[in-house]
């Protein structure tokens, strides 16, 4: 299920259109937790929760316990909510839920949290849930889609974010939506009056340098500015816990793949480049400039070079070389 489908489910819940079963599975736990909490808050009032909300845990419960709870009728409420957390701990036994989901009690809203795993689509449970309920496969979002996700999250609360500030968050937090959302909530509280998130705000309150980060390193490489690239390299290496070398190499690899893609495009209009590369239109000019400094032949060699240094960073073919020295060597070879 993609983000558009997930947002459609969320919209229905907010409009009080409920399904009797929500099977929430997959690697992206942010949406599993978010949808569970949303249903919990939208279906029952605080008073109704005292009698009509049940939470079970996969480690401590059986499917029979779960079904027994689901077959109870609500007390002084239209619905009861039954939440199974850690449903993945039931393992294969979860298939025993197949018969209940074919004939669910419509006054019960069952929410199954099945984190880090997915149901086998060939099995009965998966097929049966879909007849009366909703299966949401919460997959990890690719990192190049995270900036738009951040923008949309903030837009919902009438906040704006500077494109560079957005890139700083992505470089620092990757595609961990839960961590990103926690930081966004913190920033929204801090700038509740201005409603605008800037690089300075992030540097002051989250501790991400606006001048010394992977995003700025990529820009310096694109400009073939070796001095600036080496200064940033030294900063990143001195903060290795926050900026592991493998993550930096991965970011550089993706950057040159994007430049290669730019070279391959027939339609190089800013809107098309932005769409294909998955970057904010504000940064398109940086890719145009980088493409002037690196030909497709150059990029092919650089991609092989980055792969080679990735192996070296893992101790293959090299010894007693610091991460800082490795990254400095790589930058010199890329730019020259």
C-alpha positions in Angstrom: 0.0 0.0 0.0 1.4 3.4 -1.0 1.2 6.7 0.8 -1.8 7.8 -1.1 -3.7 4.7 -0.1 -2.5 5.1 3.5 -3.7 8.7 3.5 -7.1 7.6 2.1 -7.5 5.2 5.1 -6.5 7.9 7.5 -9.0 10.3 6.0 -11.8 7.8 6.3 -11.0 7.2 10.0 -11.0 11.0 10.7 -14.4 11.1 9.0 -15.7 8.3 11.3 -15.9 5.7 8.5 -14.5 2.6 10.2 -13.7 -1.0 9.2 -14.1 -3.9 11.6 -10.5 -5.0 11.0 -7.3 -3.1 10.5 -4.3 -5.3 9.9 -1.2 -3.0 10.1 2.0 -4.7 9.1 5.5 -3.9 7.7 8.8 -2.2 8.3 7.6 1.4 8.7 6.4 1.4 12.3 5.5 5.1 12.3 2.2 4.5 10.4 1.4 1.4 12.4 1.6 3.4 15.6 -0.1 6.5 14.1 -3.1 4.7 12.7 -3.5 2.6 15.9 -3.5 5.8 18.0 -5.8 7.6 15.6 -8.5 4.9 15.7 -8.2 4.7 19.5 -8.9 8.4 19.7 -11.5 8.7 17.0 -13.7 5.7 17.9 -14.2 6.0 21.7 -14.5 8.9 24.2 -12.3 8.7 27.3 -15.3 7.5 29.3 -16.1 4.8 26.8 -12.6 3.5 26.8 -13.0 2.4 30.4 -15.3 -0.4 29.4 -14.7 -0.8 25.6 -11.0 -0.8 25.0 -8.9 -4.0 25.3 -5.1 -4.3 24.6 -3.5 -7.7 24.2 0.1 -8.6 23.5 1.2 -11.3 21.1 3.7 -12.8 23.6 1.2 -13.1 26.4 -2.0 -14.0 24.4 -3.4 -16.6 22.1 -5.6 -16.2 19.0 -8.4 -17.7 21.0 -8.1 -15.0 23.7 -8.2 -12.4 20.9 -11.3 -13.8 19.3 -13.0 -14.1 22.6 -12.5 -10.4 23.2 -13.6 -9.5 19.7 -16.9 -11.4 20.2 -17.9 -9.3 23.2 -20.5 -6.6 22.7 -19.7 -3.0 23.7 -21.1 -1.4 26.8 -23.0 1.9 26.5 -21.1 2.5 23.2 -21.6 1.9 19.5 -18.2 0.2 19.3 -15.5 -1.6 21.3 -11.8 -1.4 20.3 -9.5 -4.4 20.6 -5.8 -3.8 19.9 -3.4 -6.6 19.4 0.2 -5.3 19.9 3.3 -7.3 18.9 1.1 -9.5 16.7 4.2 -10.8 15.0 5.0 -12.8 18.1 2.1 -15.1 17.4 4.0 -16.2 14.3 2.1 -18.8 12.3 -0.7 -19.0 14.9 -2.0 -15.7 13.6 -3.5 -17.7 10.7 -6.1 -19.1 13.2 -7.7 -15.7 13.0 -8.9 -16.5 9.5 -12.4 -17.7 10.3 -13.2 -14.8 12.6 -12.3 -12.1 10.0 -14.7 -13.8 7.6 -17.5 -13.1 10.0 -16.4 -10.3 12.3 -18.6 -8.6 14.9 -19.3 -5.3 13.3 -19.5 -3.5 16.6 -15.8 -4.5 17.3 -12.9 -2.7 15.7 -9.9 -5.0 15.8 -6.5 -3.5 15.2 -3.6 -5.9 14.7 0.0 -4.5 15.0 2.3 -6.8 13.0 5.6 -5.0 13.0 8.6 -5.7 10.9 6.9 -8.6 9.1 4.2 -9.1 6.5 1.5 -11.6 5.9 1.9 -14.2 3.2 -0.5 -13.0 0.5 -1.1 -16.6 -0.6 -2.6 -17.5 2.8 -6.2 -17.4 3.9 -5.8 -14.7 6.5 -4.5 -12.1 4.1 -7.3 -12.8 1.6 -10.0 -13.0 4.3 -9.1 -9.8 6.0 -9.6 -7.9 2.8 -13.2 -9.0 2.5 -14.4 -6.9 5.5 -11.3 -5.1 6.7 -8.2 -3.3 5.7 -4.6 -4.6 5.3 -2.0 -1.8 5.3 1.5 -2.8 4.3 3.6 0.0 5.8 6.8 -0.1 3.7 9.8 2.1 4.3 9.8 5.3 2.2 12.7 5.8 -0.1 15.0 8.6 1.1 14.5 10.7 -2.0 10.8 10.9 -1.1 11.3 12.0 2.5 11.6 15.8 1.7 8.1 15.8 0.2 6.9 13.8 3.2 8.3 16.4 5.6 6.8 19.2 3.6 3.4 17.5 3.6 3.5 16.8 7.4 4.3 20.5 8.1 1.8 21.8 5.6 -1.0 20.0 7.4 -0.3 22.3 10.4 0.4 25.4 8.3 4.2 25.3 8.8 6.8 26.0 6.1 10.3 24.6 5.9 13.3 26.0 4.0 14.6 23.5 1.3 18.1 23.5 2.8 16.6 22.9 6.3 14.7 20.0 4.9 17.8 18.5 3.4 19.6 18.9 6.7 17.0 16.8 8.4 17.1 14.1 5.8 20.9 13.9 5.8 20.9 13.6 9.6 17.9 11.3 10.2 17.6 9.3 7.0 14.2 7.7 6.3 13.2 7.0 10.0 9.8 8.6 10.0 9.4 8.3 13.8 12.6 10.2 14.5 11.8 12.8 11.9 8.3 13.3 13.2 9.6 13.7 16.8 12.0 16.4 15.6 9.3 18.1 13.6 7.1 18.3 16.6 9.9 19.8 18.6 10.6 22.4 15.9 6.9 23.3 15.6 6.7 24.1 19.3 9.8 26.3 19.1 8.7 28.3 16.0 4.9 28.3 16.8 4.8 32.0 16.1 6.7 32.3 12.9 5.5 29.0 11.5 8.8 28.7 9.5 11.6 26.2 10.0 15.0 27.5 8.9 18.5 26.0 8.8 19.5 28.3 11.7 16.6 27.0 13.8 17.7 23.4 13.1 21.3 24.1 13.9 20.4 25.8 17.2 17.9 23.3 18.5 18.8 19.9 17.0 22.5 20.2 16.7 22.9 19.7 13.0 25.4 22.1 11.5 24.0 24.1 8.6 27.5 24.4 7.0 29.1 21.1 7.8 26.9 18.2 6.7 26.6 15.6 4.0 24.4 17.9 1.9 27.0 20.6 1.9 29.7 18.0 1.2 27.9 16.9 -1.9 27.5 20.5 -3.0 31.2 21.2 -2.6 32.1 18.1 -4.6 29.6 19.1 -7.3 31.4 22.5 -7.5 34.8 20.8 -7.4 35.7 22.8 -4.4 38.3 20.6 -2.8 39.3 22.9 0.1 35.7 23.2 1.3 35.0 19.5 0.8 38.1 18.6 2.9 37.0 21.0 5.7 33.6 19.4 5.8 35.2 15.9 5.7 37.3 16.7 8.8 34.1 17.9 10.6 32.1 14.7 9.7 35.0 12.5 10.7 35.3 14.2 14.1 31.6 13.4 14.6 31.7 9.8 13.4 28.8 8.7 15.7 26.5 11.2 14.0 28.0 10.8 10.5 29.1 7.2 10.0 31.4 6.8 7.0 29.1 4.2 5.4 26.2 6.6 5.4 28.3 9.3 3.9 29.5 7.0 1.1 25.9 5.9 0.5 24.8 9.5 0.2 27.7 10.3 -2.3 26.8 7.2 -4.3 23.2 8.3 -4.6 24.3 11.8 -5.5 26.3 10.7 -8.5 23.6 8.3 -9.6 21.3 11.4 -9.7 23.8 13.3 -11.8 24.1 10.3 -14.1 20.3 10.3 -14.4 20.3 14.0 -15.2 22.8 13.4 -18.1 20.4 10.7 -19.4 17.3 12.9 -19.5 16.0 14.2 -22.8 13.6 16.6 -21.0 15.8 18.7 -18.8 13.2 21.2 -17.7 13.4 22.0 -14.0 10.0 20.5 -13.2 10.9 17.2 -14.9 14.4 17.1 -13.3 12.8 17.7 -9.9 10.3 15.0 -10.5 12.7 12.3 -11.8 15.5 13.0 -9.3 13.1 13.4 -6.4 14.6 16.7 -5.3 13.2 20.1 -4.5 13.1 22.4 -7.5 15.3 24.8 -5.5 18.3 22.4 -5.9 17.9 21.6 -9.6 20.5 24.2 -10.4 23.1 22.4 -8.3 22.7 19.2 -10.3 22.9 21.2 -13.6 26.2 22.7 -12.4 27.5 19.4 -11.2 26.7 17.8 -14.6 29.0 20.4 -16.2 31.9 19.3 -14.0 31.3 15.5 -14.3 30.7 13.7 -17.6 28.9 10.3 -17.7 32.3 8.7 -18.2 33.6 10.5 -15.1 30.6 9.4 -13.1 31.0 5.7 -14.0 34.6 5.8 -12.7 33.5 7.7 -9.5 30.7 5.1 -8.8 33.2 2.3 -9.0 35.6 4.3 -6.8 32.9 4.8 -4.1 32.2 1.1 -4.2 35.9 0.4 -3.7 36.2 2.8 -0.8 33.1 1.3 0.8 34.8 -2.1 0.8 37.9 -0.4 2.3 35.8 1.2 5.0 34.8 -2.3 6.0 38.4 -3.4 6.3 38.8 -5.2 3.0 42.1 -4.7 1.3 43.3 -2.0 3.7 44.5 -1.8 7.3 45.3 0.9 9.8 43.7 3.7 7.8 41.3 6.0 9.6 37.9 6.8 8.2 39.0 10.4 7.9 42.0 9.4 5.7 39.8 7.2 3.6 37.2 9.9 3.0 39.9 12.5 2.2 41.6 10.1 -0.3 38.2 9.5 -1.9 37.4 13.2 -2.2 40.8 14.0 -3.8 40.4 11.2 -6.3 36.8 12.3 -7.2 37.6 15.9 -7.7 40.9 15.4 -9.4 
